[in-house]
Amino acid sequence: IKPFLMYTIQSGNIIFCSGSEEMFIPDGGAHVRQCYLRIPYGFSNWPAVTISIYSFSKTDPQSISGGAAFVPWAVEDAGSGANETLIKISAINSNYETPVDHPYVCNYVVVGEIMSKN
């Protein structure tokens, strides 16, 4: 999993990761979006995760959704280890009965204390 865009700042044992990740339509249908965030650090405890989801296309502005909003409903540990944290983000259309085929992006901030390398 390669990040779309990620910035990382470290202050002592605290790491701040911020970025954007393209979301995909899972097998469940176009009323749902998911993405994975691969943070290249292991955390001593589960980090604070803040996300926002919006429709975005740099190459085709006409493909932006005209009003469908995706609401985050799950933030899960998807197989974290000592050297990385893998976070799965799931979101659903606020009008869950309506499938939407437009592209969506998840912006995120992940902050936490990294594991000691000892």
DSSP file (Angstrom, degrees, kcal/mol; ACC not computed):
  #  RESIDUE AA STRUCTURE BP1 BP2  ACC     N-H-->O    O-->H-N    N-H-->O    O-->H-N    TCO  KAPPA ALPHA  PHI   PSI    X-CA   Y-CA   Z-CA
    1    1 A I              0   0    0      0, 0.0    37,-0.1     0, 0.0    36,-0.0   0.000 360.0 360.0 360.0 117.8    0.0    0.0    0.0
    2    2 A K        -     0   0    0     35,-0.0     2,-0.0     2,-0.0     3,-0.0  -0.887 360.0-119.2-104.8 127.1    1.6    3.2   -1.2
    3    3 A P        -     0   0    0      0, 0.0     3,-0.2     0, 0.0    18,-0.1  -0.355   6.3-143.0 -66.8 144.2    0.4    6.5    0.4
    4    4 A F  S    S-     0   0    0     16,-0.6     2,-0.3     1,-0.3    17,-0.2   0.900  86.4 -15.7 -66.5 -44.1   -1.1    9.1   -2.0
    5    5 A L  E    S+A   20   0A   0     15,-1.5    15,-2.2     2,-0.0     2,-0.3  -0.892  72.0 173.7-163.5 130.6    0.5   11.8    0.1
    6    6 A M  E     -A   19   0A   0     -2,-0.3     2,-0.4    13,-0.2    13,-0.3  -0.992  12.1-167.9-147.6 138.0    2.0   11.8    3.7
    7    7 A Y  E     -A   18   0A   0     11,-3.8    11,-2.8    -2,-0.3     2,-0.4  -0.969  11.9-166.3-120.6 140.5    3.9   14.2    5.9
    8    8 A T  E     +A   17   0A   0     -2,-0.4     2,-0.4     9,-0.2     9,-0.2  -0.993   9.3 180.0-132.9 133.4    5.6   13.1    9.1
    9    9 A I  E     -A   16   0A   0      7,-2.5     7,-2.9    -2,-0.4     2,-0.4  -0.999  10.9-159.4-129.4 132.9    7.0   15.2   12.0
   10   10 A Q  E     +A   15   0A   0     -2,-0.4     2,-0.4     5,-0.2     5,-0.2  -0.944  11.8 178.9-115.9 135.3    8.7   13.7   15.0
   11   11 A S  E >   -A   14   0A   0      3,-2.8     3,-2.0    -2,-0.4     2,-0.3  -0.899  68.6 -54.3-131.8 101.9    9.1   15.4   18.4
   12   12 A G  T 3  S-     0   0    0     -2,-0.4     0, 0.0     1,-0.3     0, 0.0  -0.525 121.5 -19.8  64.3-126.5   10.9   13.2   20.9
   13   13 A N  T 3  S+     0   0    0     -2,-0.3   101,-3.1    -3,-0.1     2,-0.5   0.340 119.3  97.6 -93.8   6.2    8.9    9.9   21.0
   14   14 A I  E <   -AB  11 113A   0     -3,-2.0    -3,-2.8    99,-0.2     2,-0.4  -0.826  55.9-164.2 -99.6 131.7    5.7   11.6   19.6
   15   15 A I  E     -AB  10 112A   0     97,-2.8    97,-1.7    -2,-0.5     2,-0.5  -0.941   6.3-162.4-116.7 137.5    5.1   11.2   15.8
   16   16 A F  E     -AB   9 111A   0     -7,-2.9    -7,-2.5    -2,-0.4     2,-0.5  -0.981  11.1-178.0-116.1 118.3    2.6   13.3   13.8
   17   17 A C  E     +AB   8 110A   0     93,-2.9    93,-3.1    -2,-0.5     2,-0.4  -0.975   5.0 172.3-118.5 130.8    1.6   11.8   10.4
   18   18 A S  E     +AB   7 109A   0    -11,-2.8   -11,-3.8    -2,-0.5     2,-0.3  -0.992  17.5 112.1-136.9 143.4   -0.7   13.7    8.1
   19   19 A G  E     -AB   6 108A   0     89,-2.0    89,-2.5    -2,-0.4     2,-0.4  -0.978  51.3 -90.0-179.1-167.6   -1.8   13.0    4.6
   20   20 A S  E     -AB   5 107A   0    -15,-2.2   -15,-1.5    -2,-0.3   -16,-0.6  -0.980  26.2-170.8-132.8 143.3   -4.3   12.0    2.0
   21   21 A E  E     - B   0 106A   0     85,-2.1    85,-2.8    -2,-0.4     2,-0.1  -0.996  26.2-120.2-137.7 131.2   -5.3    8.6    0.8
   22   22 A E  E     - B   0 105A   0     -2,-0.4     2,-0.3    83,-0.2    14,-0.3  -0.458  31.0-137.5 -65.9 139.3   -7.5    7.7   -2.2
   23   23 A M        -     0   0    0     81,-2.6    81,-0.4    -2,-0.1     2,-0.3  -0.695  14.5-151.5 -98.0 153.1  -10.5    5.6   -1.1
   24   24 A F  B     -D   34   0B   0     10,-3.1    10,-2.2    -2,-0.3    81,-0.0  -0.824  21.5-110.2-121.1 161.7  -11.8    2.6   -3.1
   25   25 A I        -     0   0    0     -2,-0.3     8,-0.2     8,-0.2     5,-0.1  -0.828  39.4-148.9 -89.6 116.8  -15.2    1.0   -3.5
   26   26 A P    >   -     0   0    0      0, 0.0     3,-1.8     0, 0.0     6,-0.2  -0.163  34.4 -86.9 -79.2 179.2  -15.1   -2.4   -1.7
   27   27 A D  T 3  S+     0   0    0      1,-0.3     3,-0.1     3,-0.1    -2,-0.0   0.736 118.9  74.3 -57.3 -24.4  -17.0   -5.5   -2.6
   28   28 A G  T 3  S-     0   0    0      1,-0.2    -1,-0.3     2,-0.0     2,-0.2   0.686 109.3 -95.9 -67.4 -19.1  -20.0   -4.3   -0.6
   29   29 A G    X   -     0   0    0     -3,-1.8     3,-1.5     1,-0.1    -1,-0.2  -0.536  39.8 -63.0 125.2 170.0  -21.0   -1.7   -3.2
   30   30 A A  T 3  S+     0   0    0      1,-0.3    70,-2.2    -2,-0.2    72,-0.1   0.343 115.2  74.6 -78.1   6.0  -20.6    2.0   -4.1
   31   31 A H  T 3  S+     0   0    0     68,-0.3    62,-2.8    -3,-0.1     2,-0.3   0.407  96.6  60.5 -90.7   0.9  -22.4    3.3   -1.0
   32   32 A V  E <   - E   0  92B   0     -3,-1.5     2,-0.3    60,-0.2    60,-0.2  -0.930  63.6-167.8-126.7 149.3  -19.2    2.4    0.9
   33   33 A R  E     + E   0  91B   0     58,-2.4    58,-2.6    -2,-0.3     2,-0.3  -0.980   8.4 179.6-132.9 149.0  -15.6    3.6    0.7
   34   34 A Q  E     +DE  24  90B   0    -10,-2.2   -10,-3.1    -2,-0.3     2,-0.3  -0.968   5.7 172.5-142.1 159.3  -12.5    2.2    2.3
   35   35 A C  E     - E   0  89B   0     54,-1.8    54,-2.9    -2,-0.3     2,-0.4  -0.969  23.5-130.4-156.6 164.3   -8.7    2.9    2.4
   36   36 A Y  E     - E   0  88B   0     -2,-0.3     2,-0.6   -14,-0.3    52,-0.2  -0.966  11.6-153.8-119.3 136.6   -5.7    1.7    4.3
   37   37 A L  E     - E   0  87B   0     50,-3.2    50,-2.7    -2,-0.4     2,-0.8  -0.952   5.6-162.4-109.1 119.0   -3.2    4.0    6.0
   38   38 A R  E     - E   0  86B   0     -2,-0.6    48,-0.2    48,-0.2    -2,-0.0  -0.888   7.2-169.8-103.6 106.9    0.3    2.5    6.3
   39   39 A I  E     - E   0  85B   0     46,-3.3    46,-2.9    -2,-0.8     2,-1.2  -0.856  22.1-136.4 -97.4 125.0    2.2    4.6    9.0
   40   40 A P  S    S+     0   0    0      0, 0.0     2,-0.3     0, 0.0    44,-0.1  -0.015  78.6  70.9 -79.3  37.5    5.9    3.6    9.0
   41   41 A Y  S    S-     0   0    0     -2,-1.2     2,-0.4    44,-0.1    42,-0.2  -0.992  74.2-129.2-145.4 147.3    6.1    3.5   12.8
   42   42 A G        -     0   0    0     40,-0.8    73,-2.6    -2,-0.3     2,-0.3  -0.809  27.6-141.0 -92.5 142.6    4.8    1.2   15.5
   43   43 A F  B     -G  114   0C   0     -2,-0.4    71,-0.3    71,-0.3     3,-0.1  -0.795  12.8-138.2-105.9 146.7    3.0    2.9   18.4
   44   44 A S  S    S+     0   0    0     69,-2.9     2,-0.3    -2,-0.3    70,-0.1   0.809  95.2   9.5 -71.3 -29.4    3.2    2.1   22.1
   45   45 A N  S    S-     0   0    0     68,-0.6    68,-0.1    -3,-0.0    -1,-0.1  -0.910 108.2 -69.9-138.2 165.8   -0.6    2.5   22.3
   46   46 A W        -     0   0    0     -2,-0.3    67,-0.1     1,-0.1     3,-0.1  -0.394  61.2-126.3 -59.3 129.1   -3.3    3.0   19.7
   47   47 A P        -     0   0    0      0, 0.0     2,-0.4     0, 0.0    65,-0.2  -0.216  21.9 -95.6 -75.0 165.5   -2.7    6.5   18.3
   48   48 A A  E     -C  111   0A   0     63,-2.9    63,-2.3     2,-0.0     2,-0.5  -0.701  43.9-163.8 -76.6 131.1   -5.2    9.4   18.0
   49   49 A V  E     -C  110   0A   0     -2,-0.4     2,-0.4    61,-0.2    61,-0.2  -0.982  12.0-179.9-125.5 122.3   -6.7    9.2   14.5
   50   50 A T  E     +C  109   0A   0     59,-2.6    59,-2.2    -2,-0.5     2,-0.3  -0.981  11.8 177.2-120.9 133.4   -8.7   12.2   12.9
   51   51 A I  E     -C  108   0A   0     -2,-0.4     2,-0.3    57,-0.2    57,-0.2  -0.949  18.8-171.6-136.4 155.2  -10.1   11.9    9.4
   52   52 A S  E     -C  107   0A   0     55,-2.1    55,-3.0    -2,-0.3     2,-0.4  -0.985  13.9-153.2-140.3 147.4  -12.2   13.8    6.9
   53   53 A I  E     +C  106   0A   0     -2,-0.3     2,-0.3    17,-0.3    17,-0.2  -0.970  21.6 158.0-126.9 133.8  -13.6   12.5    3.6
   54   54 A Y  E     -C  105   0A   0     51,-2.1    51,-2.9    -2,-0.4     2,-0.3  -0.984  43.7 -99.0-151.0 159.6  -14.4   14.4    0.5
   55   55 A S  E     +C  104   0A   0     -2,-0.3     2,-0.3    49,-0.2    49,-0.2  -0.651  50.9 164.1 -80.5 134.3  -14.8   14.1   -3.2
   56   56 A F        +     0   0    0     47,-0.9     2,-0.3    -2,-0.3    -2,-0.0  -0.984  21.6 169.9-155.8 137.7  -11.7   15.1   -5.2
   57   57 A S        -     0   0    0     -2,-0.3     7,-0.1     1,-0.1     6,-0.1  -0.845   9.1-174.0-149.5 114.7  -10.2   14.8   -8.6
   58   58 A K  S    S+     0   0    0     -2,-0.3    -1,-0.1     1,-0.2     0, 0.0   0.836  91.5  40.4 -72.4 -33.1   -7.2   16.7   -9.7
   59   59 A T  S    S+     0   0    0      1,-0.2    -1,-0.2     2,-0.1    -2,-0.0   0.708 126.0  28.4 -92.1 -21.4   -7.3   15.5  -13.3
   60   60 A D    >   +     0   0    0      1,-0.1     3,-2.5     2,-0.0    -1,-0.2  -0.627  57.2 177.9-143.2  80.1  -11.1   15.6  -13.9
   61   61 A P  G >  S+     0   0    0      0, 0.0     3,-1.3     0, 0.0    -1,-0.1   0.731  81.0  67.6 -56.5 -23.1  -13.0   18.2  -11.8
   62   62 A Q  G 3  S+     0   0    0      1,-0.2    -2,-0.0     0, 0.0     0, 0.0   0.675  90.0  64.8 -70.6 -15.5  -16.3   17.2  -13.6
   63   63 A S  G <  S+     0   0    0     -3,-2.5    -1,-0.2    -6,-0.1     2,-0.2   0.469  74.4 117.6 -87.2   0.1  -16.1   13.8  -11.8
   64   64 A I  S <  S-     0   0    0     -3,-1.3     2,-0.1    -4,-0.2    40,-0.1  -0.462  74.7-107.2 -71.1 137.0  -16.5   15.4   -8.3
   65   65 A S        -     0   0    0     38,-0.4     2,-0.8    -2,-0.2   -10,-0.1  -0.364  21.1-138.4 -65.2 137.8  -19.6   14.3   -6.5
   66   66 A G  S    S-     0   0    0      1,-0.1    -1,-0.1    -2,-0.1    -2,-0.0  -0.428  79.4 -28.2 -96.7  58.7  -22.4   16.9   -6.3
   67   67 A G  S    S+     0   0    0     -2,-0.8     2,-0.2     1,-0.4    -1,-0.1   0.218  89.5 130.6 126.9 -17.4  -23.6   16.4   -2.7
   68   68 A A        -     0   0    0     25,-0.1     2,-0.4    26,-0.0    -1,-0.4  -0.525  39.6-160.1 -70.4 133.1  -23.0   12.8   -1.6
   69   69 A A        -     0   0    0     -2,-0.2    25,-3.3   -15,-0.1     2,-0.5  -0.952   7.0-148.3-118.5 132.3  -21.3   12.8    1.8
   70   70 A F  E     -F   93   0B   0     -2,-0.4   -17,-0.3    23,-0.3    23,-0.3  -0.863  10.6-156.2-102.1 132.4  -19.4    9.9    3.2
   71   71 A V  E     -F   92   0B   0     21,-3.2    21,-2.3    -2,-0.5     2,-0.1  -0.909  20.4-119.9-109.8 126.0  -19.4    9.4    7.0
   72   72 A P  E     +F   91   0B   0      0, 0.0    19,-0.3     0, 0.0     3,-0.1  -0.413  37.4 165.7 -62.4 136.3  -16.6    7.5    8.8
   73   73 A W  E     +     0   0B   0     17,-2.7     2,-0.3     1,-0.3    18,-0.2   0.458  59.1  32.2-130.2  -7.5  -18.0    4.5   10.6
   74   74 A A  E     -F   90   0B   0     16,-1.5    16,-2.4     2,-0.0     2,-0.4  -0.953  44.0-178.5-154.4 135.4  -14.9    2.3   11.4
   75   75 A V  E     +F   89   0B   0     -2,-0.3     2,-0.3    14,-0.2    14,-0.2  -0.981  30.0 177.6-126.7 115.2  -11.2    2.9   12.2
   76   76 A E  E     -F   88   0B   0     12,-2.6    12,-2.6    -2,-0.4     2,-0.6  -0.889  38.9-116.2-127.6 149.6   -9.5   -0.5   12.7
   77   77 A D  E     -F   87   0B   0     -2,-0.3    10,-0.2    10,-0.2    -2,-0.0  -0.752  31.6-173.2 -76.3 119.1   -6.1   -2.0   13.3
   78   78 A A        -     0   0    0      8,-3.2     9,-0.1    -2,-0.6    -1,-0.1   0.015  68.8 -42.2-109.5  27.2   -5.5   -3.9   10.2
   79   79 A G  S    S-     0   0    0      7,-0.3     8,-0.1     2,-0.0    -1,-0.1   0.760  73.8-177.5 118.6  48.7   -2.3   -5.7   11.1
   80   80 A S        +     0   0    0      6,-0.2     5,-0.2     5,-0.1     2,-0.2  -0.345   4.8 177.3 -74.9 156.2    0.1   -3.3   13.0
   81   81 A G        -     0   0    0      3,-3.1   -38,-0.2   -40,-0.1     3,-0.2  -0.686  47.4 -75.1-140.9-165.4    3.5   -4.4   14.1
   82   82 A A  S    S+     0   0    0     -2,-0.2   -40,-0.8     1,-0.2    33,-0.2   0.780 127.7  34.8 -70.6 -27.8    6.6   -3.0   15.8
   83   83 A N  S    S+     0   0    0    -42,-0.2     2,-0.3     1,-0.2    -1,-0.2   0.465 124.5  20.2-110.4  -2.8    7.8   -1.1   12.7
   84   84 A E        -     0   0    0    -43,-0.2    -3,-3.1    -3,-0.2     2,-0.4  -0.991  58.2-139.0-159.4 159.7    4.6    0.0   11.1
   85   85 A T  E     -E   39   0B   0    -46,-2.9   -46,-3.3    -2,-0.3     2,-0.6  -0.994  13.9-161.6-124.3 126.7    0.9    0.7   11.8
   86   86 A L  E     -E   38   0B   0     -2,-0.4    -8,-3.2   -48,-0.2     2,-0.5  -0.946  11.4-172.4-112.2 117.6   -1.7   -0.3    9.3
   87   87 A I  E     -EF  37  77B   0    -50,-2.7   -50,-3.2    -2,-0.6     2,-0.5  -0.928  11.7-152.4-115.2 129.6   -5.1    1.4    9.8
   88   88 A K  E     -EF  36  76B   0    -12,-2.6   -12,-2.6    -2,-0.5     2,-0.5  -0.896  10.5-163.4-102.1 126.4   -8.3    0.5    7.9
   89   89 A I  E     -EF  35  75B   0    -54,-2.9   -54,-1.8    -2,-0.5     2,-0.4  -0.931   6.2-173.5-109.6 129.8  -10.8    3.4    7.4
   90   90 A S  E     +EF  34  74B   0    -16,-2.4   -17,-2.7    -2,-0.5   -16,-1.5  -0.970   5.1 176.3-123.3 141.2  -14.4    2.6    6.4
   91   91 A A  E     -EF  33  72B   0    -58,-2.6   -58,-2.4    -2,-0.4     2,-0.3  -0.967  12.9-153.1-141.1 155.2  -17.1    5.1    5.5
   92   92 A I  E     -EF  32  71B   0    -21,-2.3   -21,-3.2    -2,-0.3   -60,-0.2  -0.958  32.1 -97.9-130.6 148.5  -20.6    5.0    4.3
   93   93 A N  E     - F   0  70B   0    -62,-2.8   -23,-0.3    -2,-0.3     3,-0.3  -0.404  29.9-129.6 -60.7 135.3  -22.8    7.4    2.2
   94   94 A S  S    S+     0   0    0    -25,-3.3     2,-0.8     1,-0.3    -1,-0.2   0.784 114.2  51.4 -61.3 -25.3  -24.9    9.5    4.6
   95   95 A N  S >  S-     0   0    0    -26,-0.3     3,-2.7     3,-0.2    -1,-0.3  -0.752  84.9-174.6-103.7  78.8  -27.8    8.4    2.2
   96   96 A Y  T 3  S+     0   0    0     -2,-0.8    -3,-0.1     1,-0.3    -1,-0.1   0.593  72.8  63.2 -60.6 -14.3  -26.8    4.8    2.6
   97   97 A E  T 3  S+     0   0    0     -3,-0.1    -1,-0.3     1,-0.1    -3,-0.1   0.557  90.4  80.6 -84.0  -6.5  -29.3    3.5    0.0
   98   98 A T  S <  S-     0   0    0     -3,-2.7     2,-0.2   -67,-0.1    -3,-0.2  -0.884  70.9-146.2-108.3 114.8  -27.7    5.5   -2.8
   99   99 A P        -     0   0    0      0, 0.0     2,-0.4     0, 0.0   -68,-0.3  -0.514  14.4-160.9 -72.5 146.0  -24.5    4.2   -4.5
  100  100 A V        -     0   0    0    -70,-2.2   -68,-0.1    -2,-0.2   -35,-0.0  -0.997  15.1-169.1-132.4 127.8  -22.1    6.8   -5.7
  101  101 A D        +     0   0    0     -2,-0.4    -1,-0.1     2,-0.1   -76,-0.1   0.390  51.0 113.0 -98.2   3.7  -19.4    6.2   -8.3
  102  102 A H  S    S-     0   0    0    -72,-0.1     2,-0.2     1,-0.1   -38,-0.1  -0.345  74.0 -98.2 -76.7 157.1  -17.4    9.4   -7.8
  103  103 A P        -     0   0    0      0, 0.0   -47,-0.9     0, 0.0   -38,-0.4  -0.488  39.6-167.7 -75.4 144.5  -13.8    9.4   -6.4
  104  104 A Y  E     - C   0  55A   0    -81,-0.4   -81,-2.6   -49,-0.2     2,-0.4  -0.959   7.5-155.4-132.6 151.4  -13.2   10.2   -2.7
  105  105 A V  E     -BC  22  54A   0    -51,-2.9   -51,-2.1    -2,-0.3     2,-0.6  -0.948   9.0-143.6-125.3 143.8  -10.2   11.0   -0.6
  106  106 A C  E     -BC  21  53A   0    -85,-2.8   -85,-2.1    -2,-0.4     2,-0.4  -0.950  11.8-160.9-108.2 118.0   -9.5   10.5    3.1
  107  107 A N  E     -BC  20  52A   0    -55,-3.0   -55,-2.1    -2,-0.6     2,-0.3  -0.788  21.5-178.0 -90.7 142.1   -7.5   13.2    4.8
  108  108 A Y  E     -BC  19  51A   0    -89,-2.5   -89,-2.0    -2,-0.4     2,-0.4  -0.971  30.2-161.7-143.5 156.0   -6.0   12.0    8.1
  109  109 A V  E     -BC  18  50A   0    -59,-2.2   -59,-2.6    -2,-0.3     2,-0.5  -0.984  15.1-174.5-132.1 125.6   -3.9   13.0   11.1
  110  110 A V  E     +BC  17  49A   0    -93,-3.1   -93,-2.9    -2,-0.4     2,-0.4  -0.989   7.3 175.9-123.0 124.1   -2.4   10.2   13.2
  111  111 A V  E     +BC  16  48A   0    -63,-2.3   -63,-2.9    -2,-0.5     2,-0.3  -0.993  16.6 120.5-132.6 133.0   -0.6   11.2   16.4
  112  112 A G  E     -B   15   0A   0    -97,-1.7   -97,-2.8    -2,-0.4     2,-0.5  -0.988  59.9 -77.1-174.8 173.5    0.9    8.9   19.1
  113  113 A E  E     -B   14   0A   0     -2,-0.3   -69,-2.9   -99,-0.2   -68,-0.6  -0.746  48.1-134.3 -86.9 125.1    3.9    7.8   21.0
  114  114 A I  B     -G   43   0C   0   -101,-3.1   -71,-0.3    -2,-0.5     3,-0.1  -0.435  25.8 -97.4 -79.9 154.5    6.2    5.5   19.0
  115  115 A M        -     0   0    0    -73,-2.6     2,-0.2   -33,-0.2   -73,-0.1  -0.363  42.0-104.8 -66.9 147.2    7.6    2.3   20.4
  116  116 A S        -     0   0    0      1,-0.1    -1,-0.1    -2,-0.1  -103,-0.0  -0.488  18.4-138.7 -69.1 142.3   11.1    2.3   21.7
  117  117 A K              0   0    0      1,-0.2    -1,-0.1    -2,-0.2    -2,-0.0   0.398 360.0 360.0 -83.1   2.9   13.7    0.7   19.4
  118  118 A N              0   0    0      0, 0.0    -1,-0.2     0, 0.0    -2,-0.0   0.488 360.0 360.0 -70.6 360.0   15.4   -0.9   22.4
